[in-house]
Amino acid sequence: MTNEIQWENAEPGVKRKIFAPGEQLMMMEVHFEEGAEGYEHSHPHEQMSYCLRGRIEFTVDGQKMVVAAGETIVIPSGAKHGALALEPSALLDTFTPLRLDLLKRV
């Protein structure tokens, strides 16, 4: 995999950059316009998201939590989750094991 990672549109107002993975761990940077949503979904991967800037309201298995710049959230394997940008925001998402569904796009 090359180090020349390209940005791609994920949902309206949301773009992401998927980084070259390790053996069992991967990261991607996600930028949100104010009001943009990361649609609700689930996957078998454990996820940790670090808020680089802004504020994001996460919904995880029906519970809401706001994460601001410098804060993290852990999303358990299989949890139904989504995100709403309360202002222009950016996240650094990590996943384990590798999300092959995302890596096929790179």
Secondary structure, DSSP 8 states (H G I E B T S, - for coil): --S---EEEEETTEEEEE----SS-EEEEEEE-TT-EEEEE--SSEEEEEEEESEEEEEETTEEEEEETT-EEEE-TT--EEEEESSSEEEEEEEES--HHHHTT-
